[in-house]
């Protein structure tokens, strides 16, 4: 089995989402651990641009050949973009979870909340 990666410049949640800061907007996806546990992703349901999310809310679903899992909002804010490519090629989540497989972008209500998320070391330790 190949070693799963957890980039050091990202923040992580216990629900296996990653967050990349890009100014006042963050990009969100699921981690290598999550996509590996799910198996082959076949469908993704994402929030809509303009949706107001509350941290911890279910805001979509990831369906794989094995199961359906909820996608949770790691932070509160407004959805500013969704990855339309996932409609036709959801397998990008498996092949490039931190790049082309990103899910949505959020204008965060409280920028300091990003720093409160786990860093790569804390996240990998939680997988123990």
LUMTORFI-327442 format. One record per residue: y, z, x of N, C-alpha, C, CB in turn. Coordinates in pm, whole numbers. Glycine has a CB too. Example, Ala and Ser with C-alpha at 12.3 -4.5 7.8 and 13.67 -1.06 7.14 Angstrom:
n_v->-569	n_w->780	n_u->1319	ca_v->-450	ca_w->780	ca_u->1230	c_v->-330	c_w->780	c_u->1320	cb_v->-447	cb_w->905	cb_u->1131
n_v->-225	n_w->708	n_u->1285	ca_v->-106	ca_w->714	ca_u->1367	c_v->3	c_w->787	c_u->1290	cb_v->-60	cb_w->572	cb_u->1408
This chain:
n_v->-119	n_w->0	n_u->85	ca_v->0	ca_w->0	ca_u->0	c_v->125	c_w->0	c_u->89	cb_v->0	cb_w->124	cb_u->-97
n_v->220	n_w->-82	n_u->52	ca_v->342	ca_w->-88	ca_u->133	c_v->428	c_w->35	c_u->108	cb_v->421	cb_w->-216	cb_u->103
n_v->507	n_w->70	n_u->206	ca_v->596	ca_w->185	ca_u->195	c_v->710	c_w->151	c_u->100	cb_v->651	cb_w->227	cb_u->335
n_v->733	n_w->235	n_u->0	ca_v->844	ca_w->214	ca_u->-93	c_v->973	c_w->258	c_u->-24	cb_v->822	cb_w->293	cb_u->-226
n_v->1080	n_w->187	n_u->-51	ca_v->1207	ca_w->215	ca_u->15	c_v->1308	c_w->280	c_u->-79	cb_v->1266	cb_w->88	cb_u->73
n_v->1392	n_w->365	n_u->-22	ca_v->1498	ca_w->434	ca_u->-95	c_v->1624	c_w->429	c_u->-10	cb_v->1457	cb_w->582	cb_u->-130
n_v->1707	n_w->326	n_u->-29	ca_v->1825	ca_w->310	ca_u->56	c_v->1913	c_w->435	c_u->59	cb_v->1908	cb_w->192	cb_u->8
n_v->1961	n_w->467	n_u->179	ca_v->2039	ca_w->589	ca_u->200	c_v->2178	c_w->583	c_u->137	cb_v->2053	cb_w->616	cb_u->349
n_v->2228	n_w->461	n_u->108	ca_v->2364	ca_w->451	ca_u->53	c_v->2367	c_w->464	c_u->-99	cb_v->2427	cb_w->319	cb_u->94
n_v->2253	n_w->490	n_u->-161	ca_v->2248	ca_w->504	ca_u->-307	c_v->2233	c_w->650	c_u->-346	cb_v->2131	cb_w->422	cb_u->-365
n_v->2261	n_w->678	n_u->-474	ca_v->2233	ca_w->809	ca_u->-533	c_v->2119	c_w->788	c_u->-632	cb_v->2361	cb_w->871	cb_u->-603
n_v->2048	n_w->896	n_u->-662	ca_v->1926	ca_w->886	ca_u->-743	c_v->1922	c_w->995	c_u->-850	cb_v->1801	cb_w->896	cb_u->-655
n_v->1846	n_w->966	n_u->-958	ca_v->1827	ca_w->1065	ca_u->-1064	c_v->1680	c_w->1104	c_u->-1070	cb_v->1875	cb_w->1011	cb_u->-1201
n_v->1653	n_w->1217	n_u->-1136	ca_v->1513	ca_w->1257	ca_u->-1152	c_v->1439	c_w->1166	c_u->-1248	cb_v->1505	cb_w->1402	cb_u->-1200
n_v->1512	n_w->1083	n_u->-1323	ca_v->1450	ca_w->984	ca_u->-1412	c_v->1424	c_w->851	c_u->-1340	cb_v->1538	cb_w->960	cb_u->-1535
n_v->1441	n_w->849	n_u->-1209	ca_v->1409	ca_w->734	ca_u->-1123	c_v->1505	c_w->616	c_u->-1139	cb_v->1269	cb_w->687	cb_u->-1152
n_v->1631	n_w->647	n_u->-1169	ca_v->1734	ca_w->545	ca_u->-1163	c_v->1811	c_w->560	c_u->-1032	cb_v->1831	cb_w->554	cb_u->-1285
n_v->1866	n_w->447	n_u->-984	ca_v->1954	ca_w->452	ca_u->-867	c_v->2094	c_w->412	c_u->-911	cb_v->1901	cb_w->359	cb_u->-752
n_v->2193	n_w->460	n_u->-835	ca_v->2334	ca_w->435	ca_u->-863	c_v->2402	c_w->392	c_u->-733	cb_v->2404	cb_w->562	cb_u->-923
n_v->2470	n_w->278	n_u->-737	ca_v->2545	ca_w->229	ca_u->-621	c_v->2693	c_w->231	c_u->-657	cb_v->2499	cb_w->85	cb_u->-578
n_v->2773	n_w->302	n_u->-578	ca_v->2917	ca_w->307	ca_u->-602	c_v->2982	c_w->176	c_u->-559	cb_v->2982	cb_w->425	cb_u->-528
n_v->3069	n_w->124	n_u->-647	ca_v->3146	ca_w->3	ca_u->-619	c_v->3287	c_w->25	c_u->-673	cb_v->3079	cb_w->-126	cb_u->-684
n_v->3362	n_w->114	n_u->-609	ca_v->3494	ca_w->149	ca_u->-662	c_v->3477	c_w->238	c_u->-784	cb_v->3575	cb_w->22	cb_u->-698
n_v->3549	n_w->206	n_u->-894	ca_v->3540	ca_w->290	ca_u->-1013	c_v->3424	c_w->247	c_u->-1104	cb_v->3671	cb_w->286	cb_u->-1091
n_v->3349	n_w->147	n_u->-1061	ca_v->3233	ca_w->100	ca_u->-1136	c_v->3108	c_w->125	c_u->-1051	cb_v->3246	cb_w->-52	cb_u->-1174
n_v->3000	n_w->167	n_u->-1116	ca_v->2873	ca_w->185	ca_u->-1046	c_v->2772	c_w->84	c_u->-1100	cb_v->2820	cb_w->330	cb_u->-1060
n_v->2681	n_w->43	n_u->-1013	ca_v->2571	ca_w->-46	ca_u->-1052	c_v->2446	c_w->41	c_u->-1060	cb_v->2552	cb_w->-166	cb_u->-949
n_v->2363	n_w->15	n_u->-1160	ca_v->2248	ca_w->100	ca_u->-1189	c_v->2121	c_w->16	c_u->-1203	cb_v->2272	cb_w->181	cb_u->-1318
n_v->2011	n_w->71	n_u->-1152	ca_v->1880	ca_w->9	ca_u->-1168	c_v->1773	c_w->116	c_u->-1160	cb_v->1856	cb_w->-100	cb_u->-1061
n_v->1647	n_w->73	n_u->-1154	ca_v->1540	ca_w->171	ca_u->-1136	c_v->1486	c_w->162	c_u->-994	cb_v->1426	cb_w->148	cb_u->-1239
n_v->1432	n_w->271	n_u->-947	ca_v->1389	ca_w->281	ca_u->-808	c_v->1258	c_w->207	c_u->-781	cb_v->1374	cb_w->427	cb_u->-769
n_v->1230	n_w->189	n_u->-654	ca_v->1103	ca_w->129	ca_u->-613	c_v->986	c_w->211	c_u->-666	cb_v->1096	cb_w->118	cb_u->-459
n_v->1000	n_w->343	n_u->-667	ca_v->895	ca_w->429	ca_u->-721	c_v->869	c_w->396	c_u->-868	cb_v->932	cb_w->577	cb_u->-704
n_v->977	n_w->383	n_u->-946	ca_v->964	ca_w->357	ca_u->-1089	c_v->900	c_w->222	c_u->-1116	cb_v->1100	cb_w->363	cb_u->-1158
n_v->946	n_w->118	n_u->-1047	ca_v->889	ca_w->-15	ca_u->-1073	c_v->743	c_w->-20	c_u->-1029	cb_v->971	cb_w->-124	cb_u->-1000
n_v->710	n_w->53	n_u->-921	ca_v->572	ca_w->57	ca_u->-872	c_v->481	c_w->129	c_u->-973	cb_v->565	cb_w->126	cb_u->-734
n_v->532	n_w->237	n_u->-1030	ca_v->455	ca_w->313	ca_u->-1129	c_v->437	c_w->233	c_u->-1258	cb_v->524	cb_w->447	cb_u->-1160
n_v->540	n_w->157	n_u->-1295	ca_v->533	ca_w->77	ca_u->-1419	c_v->435	c_w->-39	c_u->-1407	cb_v->672	cb_w->24	cb_u->-1454
n_v->430	n_w->-100	n_u->-1290	ca_v->352	ca_w->-222	ca_u->-1275	c_v->441	c_w->-342	c_u->-1307	cb_v->228	cb_w->-220	cb_u->-1367
n_v->379	n_w->-452	n_u->-1345	ca_v->453	ca_w->-577	ca_u->-1366	c_v->545	c_w->-567	c_u->-1487	cb_v->357	cb_w->-694	cb_u->-1384
n_v->676	n_w->-575	n_u->-1463	ca_v->774	ca_w->-568	ca_u->-1571	c_v->778	c_w->-701	c_u->-1645	cb_v->915	cb_w->-531	cb_u->-1516
n_v->766	n_w->-695	n_u->-1778	ca_v->761	ca_w->-817	ca_u->-1860	c_v->881	c_w->-830	c_u->-1954	cb_v->634	cb_w->-820	cb_u->-1940
n_v->953	n_w->-721	n_u->-1979	ca_v->1066	ca_w->-727	ca_u->-2071	c_v->1159	c_w->-609	c_u->-2043	cb_v->1019	cb_w->-726	cb_u->-2220
n_v->1290	n_w->-634	n_u->-2056	ca_v->1388	ca_w->-527	ca_u->-2037	c_v->1488	c_w->-532	c_u->-2152	cb_v->1461	cb_w->-540	cb_u->-1900
n_v->1515	n_w->-417	n_u->-2211	ca_v->1618	ca_w->-403	ca_u->-2313	c_v->1731	c_w->-322	c_u->-2249	cb_v->1563	cb_w->-333	cb_u->-2444
n_v->1852	n_w->-378	n_u->-2245	ca_v->1964	ca_w->-314	ca_u->-2177	c_v->2074	c_w->-278	c_u->-2277	cb_v->2019	cb_w->-405	cb_u->-2066
n_v->2161	n_w->-185	n_u->-2239	ca_v->2277	ca_w->-156	ca_u->-2325	c_v->2368	c_w->-278	c_u->-2331	cb_v->2355	cb_w->-32	cb_u->-2275
n_v->2460	n_w->-280	n_u->-2427	ca_v->2554	ca_w->-392	ca_u->-2441	c_v->2684	c_w->-361	c_u->-2370	cb_v->2581	cb_w->-423	cb_u->-2590
n_v->2750	n_w->-465	n_u->-2319	ca_v->2882	ca_w->-447	ca_u->-2259	c_v->2973	c_w->-384	c_u->-2364	cb_v->2941	cb_w->-584	cb_u->-2208
n_v->3045	n_w->-280	n_u->-2324	ca_v->3134	ca_w->-209	ca_u->-2416	c_v->3072	c_w->-81	c_u->-2470	cb_v->3170	cb_w->-298	cb_u->-2531
n_v->2940	n_w->-65	n_u->-2458	ca_v->2875	ca_w->58	ca_u->-2504	c_v->2929	c_w->178	c_u->-2426	cb_v->2721	cb_w->49	cb_u->-2490
n_v->2952	n_w->288	n_u->-2496	ca_v->2989	ca_w->414	ca_u->-2433	c_v->2862	c_w->497	c_u->-2419	cb_v->3099	cb_w->490	cb_u->-2516
n_v->2828	n_w->532	n_u->-2297	ca_v->2706	ca_w->608	ca_u->-2273	c_v->2738	c_w->751	c_u->-2232	cb_v->2621	cb_w->540	cb_u->-2165
n_v->2649	n_w->840	n_u->-2270	ca_v->2657	ca_w->979	ca_u->-2227	c_v->2543	c_w->1004	c_u->-2130	cb_v->2649	cb_w->1077	cb_u->-2349
n_v->2571	n_w->1076	n_u->-2024	ca_v->2469	ca_w->1104	ca_u->-1924	c_v->2343	c_w->1162	c_u->-1989	cb_v->2523	cb_w->1202	cb_u->-1818
n_v->2229	n_w->1103	n_u->-1956	ca_v->2102	ca_w->1150	ca_u->-2009	c_v->2055	c_w->1078	c_u->-2134	cb_v->2112	cb_w->1294	cb_u->-2039
n_v->2145	n_w->999	n_u->-2195	ca_v->2108	ca_w->924	ca_u->-2315	c_v->2012	c_w->811	c_u->-2281	cb_v->2232	cb_w->867	cb_u->-2383
n_v->1918	n_w->785	n_u->-2370	ca_v->1835	ca_w->666	ca_u->-2359	c_v->1925	c_w->548	c_u->-2393	cb_v->1707	cb_w->673	cb_u->-2454
n_v->1927	n_w->446	n_u->-2307	ca_v->2018	ca_w->333	ca_u->-2329	c_v->1947	c_w->199	c_u->-2318	cb_v->2134	cb_w->339	cb_u->-2230
n_v->1813	n_w->202	n_u->-2312	ca_v->1738	ca_w->78	ca_u->-2303	c_v->1592	c_w->108	c_u->-2277	cb_v->1795	cb_w->-12	cb_u->-2194
n_v->1515	n_w->2	n_u->-2257	ca_v->1373	ca_w->17	ca_u->-2230	c_v->1328	c_w->-82	c_u->-2125	cb_v->1293	cb_w->-1	cb_u->-2359
n_v->1227	n_w->-41	n_u->-2052	ca_v->1162	ca_w->-129	ca_u->-1956	c_v->1015	c_w->-137	c_u->-1999	cb_v->1177	cb_w->-77	cb_u->-1806
n_v->972	n_w->-260	n_u->-2029	ca_v->834	ca_w->-279	ca_u->-2074	c_v->755	c_w->-347	c_u->-1963	cb_v->829	cb_w->-363	cb_u->-2206
n_v->638	n_w->-291	n_u->-1935	ca_v->551	ca_w->-350	ca_u->-1833	c_v->416	c_w->-380	c_u->-1897	cb_v->535	cb_w->-255	cb_u->-1709
n_v->327	n_w->-436	n_u->-1817	ca_v->193	ca_w->-465	ca_u->-1867	c_v->118	c_w->-336	c_u->-1898	cb_v->115	cb_w->-548	cb_u->-1765
n_v->168	n_w->-221	n_u->-1844	ca_v->100	ca_w->-93	ca_u->-1864	c_v->163	c_w->-7	c_u->-1973	cb_v->99	cb_w->-17	cb_u->-1735
n_v->297	n_w->-10	n_u->-1984	ca_v->363	ca_w->85	ca_u->-2073	c_v->505	c_w->43	c_u->-2104	cb_v->362	cb_w->225	cb_u->-2011
n_v->569	n_w->120	n_u->-2194	ca_v->711	ca_w->104	ca_u->-2222	c_v->779	c_w->235	c_u->-2181	cb_v->738	cb_w->70	cb_u->-2375
n_v->885	n_w->225	n_u->-2101	ca_v->956	ca_w->343	ca_u->-2055	c_v->1103	c_w->334	c_u->-2095	cb_v->942	cb_w->360	cb_u->-1903
n_v->1159	n_w->449	n_u->-2132	ca_v->1302	ca_w->453	ca_u->-2162	c_v->1383	c_w->440	c_u->-2036	cb_v->1337	cb_w->581	cb_u->-2236
n_v->1499	n_w->378	n_u->-2049	ca_v->1599	ca_w->373	ca_u->-1943	c_v->1707	c_w->473	c_u->-1983	cb_v->1658	cb_w->225	cb_u->-1923
n_v->1744	n_w->561	n_u->-1889	ca_v->1842	ca_w->665	ca_u->-1920	c_v->1973	c_w->640	c_u->-1847	cb_v->1787	cb_w->804	cb_u->-1883
n_v->2083	n_w->676	n_u->-1912	ca_v->2214	ca_w->666	ca_u->-1848	c_v->2227	c_w->779	c_u->-1747	cb_v->2329	cb_w->672	cb_u->-1954
n_v->2244	n_w->746	n_u->-1618	ca_v->2255	ca_w->852	ca_u->-1518	c_v->2392	c_w->920	c_u->-1519	cb_v->2229	cb_w->796	cb_u->-1380
n_v->2491	n_w->855	n_u->-1580	ca_v->2628	ca_w->906	ca_u->-1584	c_v->2692	c_w->866	c_u->-1718	cb_v->2712	cb_w->851	cb_u->-1463
n_v->2800	n_w->933	n_u->-1751	ca_v->2876	ca_w->895	ca_u->-1871	c_v->2976	c_w->786	c_u->-1834	cb_v->2948	cb_w->1019	cb_u->-1932
n_v->2998	n_w->693	n_u->-1927	ca_v->3098	ca_w->590	ca_u->-1903	c_v->3078	c_w->471	c_u->-1994	cb_v->3093	cb_w->545	cb_u->-1759
n_v->3150	n_w->364	n_u->-1964	ca_v->3146	ca_w->242	ca_u->-2044	c_v->3074	c_w->131	c_u->-1969	cb_v->3287	cb_w->198	cb_u->-2082
n_v->2981	n_w->66	n_u->-2038	ca_v->2907	ca_w->-45	ca_u->-1978	c_v->3004	c_w->-163	c_u->-1960	cb_v->2785	cb_w->-86	cb_u->-2067
n_v->3015	n_w->-212	n_u->-1836	ca_v->3107	ca_w->-322	ca_u->-1806	c_v->3035	c_w->-453	c_u->-1777	cb_v->3194	cb_w->-287	cb_u->-1689
n_v->2904	n_w->-446	n_u->-1746	ca_v->2827	ca_w->-567	ca_u->-1717	c_v->2680	c_w->-536	c_u->-1734	cb_v->2857	cb_w->-620	cb_u->-1573
n_v->2602	n_w->-639	n_u->-1771	ca_v->2457	ca_w->-627	ca_u->-1772	c_v->2401	c_w->-745	c_u->-1695	cb_v->2399	cb_w->-621	cb_u->-1918
n_v->2283	n_w->-727	n_u->-1639	ca_v->2221	ca_w->-833	ca_u->-1560	c_v->2147	c_w->-929	c_u->-1653	cb_v->2123	cb_w->-772	cb_u->-1453
n_v->2216	n_w->-1039	n_u->-1690	ca_v->2160	ca_w->-1137	ca_u->-1783	c_v->2035	c_w->-1204	c_u->-1725	cb_v->2264	cb_w->-1242	cb_u->-1817
n_v->2022	n_w->-1208	n_u->-1594	ca_v->1905	ca_w->-1272	ca_u->-1531	c_v->1774	c_w->-1206	c_u->-1573	cb_v->1918	cb_w->-1266	cb_u->-1378
n_v->1780	n_w->-1079	n_u->-1610	ca_v->1657	ca_w->-1007	ca_u->-1646	c_v->1598	c_w->-1055	c_u->-1778	cb_v->1684	cb_w->-858	cb_u->-1653
n_v->1680	n_w->-1123	n_u->-1862	ca_v->1626	ca_w->-1178	ca_u->-1986	c_v->1516	c_w->-1278	c_u->-1958	cb_v->1738	cb_w->-1245	cb_u->-2068
n_v->1540	n_w->-1365	n_u->-1862	ca_v->1442	ca_w->-1470	ca_u->-1832	c_v->1350	c_w->-1435	c_u->-1716	cb_v->1514	cb_w->-1598	cb_u->-1802
n_v->1395	n_w->-1347	n_u->-1627	ca_v->1312	ca_w->-1312	ca_u->-1511	c_v->1309	c_w->-1160	c_u->-1489	cb_v->1366	cb_w->-1382	cb_u->-1384
n_v->1246	n_w->-1086	n_u->-1582	ca_v->1241	ca_w->-939	ca_u->-1568	c_v->1166	c_w->-894	c_u->-1444	cb_v->1176	cb_w->-878	cb_u->-1690
n_v->1083	n_w->-983	n_u->-1387	ca_v->1006	ca_w->-945	ca_u->-1268	c_v->1094	c_w->-921	c_u->-1146	cb_v->905	cb_w->-1053	cb_u->-1236
n_v->1224	n_w->-957	n_u->-1153	ca_v->1317	ca_w->-925	ca_u->-1044	c_v->1320	c_w->-774	c_u->-1018	cb_v->1459	cb_w->-976	cb_u->-1077
n_v->1293	n_w->-695	n_u->-1122	ca_v->1290	ca_w->-550	ca_u->-1107	c_v->1179	c_w->-510	c_u->-1010	cb_v->1269	cb_w->-480	cb_u->-1244
n_v->1067	n_w->-584	n_u->-1012	ca_v->957	ca_w->-555	ca_u->-921	c_v->984	c_w->-609	c_u->-782	cb_v->828	cb_w->-614	cb_u->-975
n_v->1038	n_w->-731	n_u->-773	ca_v->1051	ca_w->-796	ca_u->-643	c_v->1174	c_w->-752	c_u->-565	cb_v->1055	cb_w->-944	cb_u->-661
n_v->1280	n_w->-709	n_u->-635	ca_v->1406	ca_w->-674	ca_u->-568	c_v->1479	c_w->-566	c_u->-648	cb_v->1496	cb_w->-799	cb_u->-550
n_v->1419	n_w->-445	n_u->-659	ca_v->1476	ca_w->-343	ca_u->-748	c_v->1618	c_w->-300	c_u->-713	cb_v->1389	cb_w->-223	cb_u->-748
n_v->1658	n_w->-311	n_u->-585	ca_v->1792	ca_w->-266	ca_u->-545	c_v->1891	c_w->-381	c_u->-533	cb_v->1786	cb_w->-192	cb_u->-413
n_v->1845	n_w->-503	n_u->-553	ca_v->1930	ca_w->-621	ca_u->-539	c_v->1937	c_w->-697	c_u->-670	cb_v->1879	cb_w->-713	cb_u->-427
n_v->1866	n_w->-810	n_u->-675	ca_v->1870	ca_w->-896	ca_u->-794	c_v->1815	c_w->-829	c_u->-919	cb_v->1793	cb_w->-1022	cb_u->-768
n_v->1741	n_w->-720	n_u->-902	ca_v->1683	ca_w->-650	ca_u->-1017	c_v->1769	c_w->-539	c_u->-1073	cb_v->1553	cb_w->-594	cb_u->-978
n_v->1899	n_w->-535	n_u->-1037	ca_v->1990	ca_w->-434	ca_u->-1095	c_v->1992	c_w->-452	c_u->-1246	cb_v->2135	cb_w->-447	cb_u->-1035
n_v->2032	n_w->-348	n_u->-1319	ca_v->2027	ca_w->-353	ca_u->-1465	c_v->2162	c_w->-361	c_u->-1534	cb_v->1954	cb_w->-234	cb_u->-1515
n_v->2250	n_w->-264	n_u->-1505	ca_v->2382	ca_w->-268	ca_u->-1569	c_v->2485	c_w->-197	c_u->-1482	cb_v->2378	cb_w->-204	cb_u->-1709
n_v->2612	n_w->-222	n_u->-1516	ca_v->2722	ca_w->-157	ca_u->-1445	c_v->2799	c_w->-71	c_u->-1544	cb_v->2816	cb_w->-261	cb_u->-1378
n_v->2853	n_w->38	n_u->-1491	ca_v->2918	ca_w->139	ca_u->-1573	c_v->3050	c_w->179	c_u->-1508	cb_v->2827	cb_w->262	cb_u->-1590
n_v->3157	n_w->182	n_u->-1590	ca_v->3283	ca_w->242	ca_u->-1545	c_v->3271	c_w->390	c_u->-1576	cb_v->3412	cb_w->176	cb_u->-1615
n_v->3253	n_w->472	n_u->-1471	ca_v->3221	ca_w->613	ca_u->-1493	c_v->3341	c_w->693	c_u->-1541	cb_v->3167	cb_w->674	cb_u->-1367
n_v->3312	n_w->785	n_u->-1632	ca_v->3416	ca_w->871	ca_u->-1688	c_v->3464	c_w->972	c_u->-1585	cb_v->3365	cb_w->944	cb_u->-1813
n_v->3373	n_w->1016	n_u->-1498	ca_v->3405	ca_w->1118	ca_u->-1399	c_v->3343	c_w->1078	c_u->-1265	cb_v->3353	cb_w->1259	cb_u->-1443
n_v->3426	n_w->1023	n_u->-1176	ca_v->3377	ca_w->972	ca_u->-1049	c_v->3308	c_w->1079	c_u->-965	cb_v->3491	cb_w->911	cb_u->-970
n_v->3348	n_w->1204	n_u->-981	ca_v->3286	ca_w->1311	ca_u->-902	c_v->3141	c_w->1335	c_u->-943	cb_v->3367	cb_w->1440	cb_u->-916
n_v->3103	n_w->1290	n_u->-1062	ca_v->2965	ca_w->1310	ca_u->-1110	c_v->2866	c_w->1231	c_u->-1024	cb_v->2953	cb_w->1266	cb_u->-1258
n_v->2912	n_w->1121	n_u->-962	ca_v->2823	ca_w->1041	ca_u->-878	c_v->2773	c_w->1126	c_u->-761	cb_v->2896	cb_w->914	cb_u->-826
n_v->2862	n_w->1201	n_u->-700	ca_v->2826	ca_w->1284	ca_u->-584	c_v->2727	c_w->1393	c_u->-621	cb_v->2952	cb_w->1345	cb_u->-523
n_v->2722	n_w->1429	n_u->-748	ca_v->2630	ca_w->1535	ca_u->-792	c_v->2486	c_w->1485	c_u->-805	cb_v->2676	cb_w->1592	cb_u->-926
n_v->2467	n_w->1353	n_u->-804	ca_v->2331	ca_w->1298	ca_u->-811	c_v->2260	c_w->1320	c_u->-678	cb_v->2335	cb_w->1146	cb_u->-846
n_v->2128	n_w->1302	n_u->-678	ca_v->2049	ca_w->1325	ca_u->-557	c_v->2075	c_w->1217	c_u->-453	cb_v->1900	cb_w->1329	cb_u->-591
n_v->2073	n_w->1259	n_u->-325	ca_v->2075	ca_w->1159	ca_u->-218	c_v->1931	c_w->1115	c_u->-192	cb_v->2141	cb_w->1216	cb_u->-87
n_v->1913	n_w->1017	n_u->-105	ca_v->1780	ca_w->961	ca_u->-81	c_v->1681	c_w->1067	c_u->-35	cb_v->1789	cb_w->849	cb_u->24
n_v->1723	n_w->1159	n_u->51	ca_v->1633	ca_w->1263	ca_u->101	c_v->1586	c_w->1355	c_u->-11	cb_v->1703	cb_w->1345	cb_u->210
n_v->1680	n_w->1398	n_u->-96	ca_v->1645	ca_w->1487	ca_u->-208	c_v->1553	c_w->1415	c_u->-306	cb_v->1772	cb_w->1537	cb_u->-280
n_v->1581	n_w->1286	n_u->-331	ca_v->1498	ca_w->1209	ca_u->-423	c_v->1356	c_w->1194	c_u->-370	cb_v->1560	cb_w->1071	cb_u->-449
n_v->1343	n_w->1152	n_u->-245	ca_v->1208	ca_w->1133	ca_u->-189	c_v->1133	c_w->1266	c_u->-183	cb_v->1215	cb_w->1070	cb_u->-49
n_v->1205	n_w->1376	n_u->-158	ca_v->1140	ca_w->1508	ca_u->-157	c_v->1089	c_w->1542	c_u->-297	cb_v->1239	cb_w->1617	cb_u->-108
n_v->1163	n_w->1501	n_u->-401	ca_v->1123	ca_w->1532	ca_u->-539	c_v->998	c_w->1455	c_u->-579	cb_v->1238	cb_w->1499	cb_u->-635
n_v->968	n_w->1345	n_u->-509	ca_v->849	ca_w->1266	ca_u->-540	c_v->724	c_w->1330	c_u->-486	cb_v->864	cb_w->1126	cb_u->-486
n_v->744	n_w->1415	n_u->-381	ca_v->643	ca_w->1488	ca_u->-310	c_v->505	c_w->1463	c_u->-355	cb_v->670	cb_w->1627	cb_u->-318
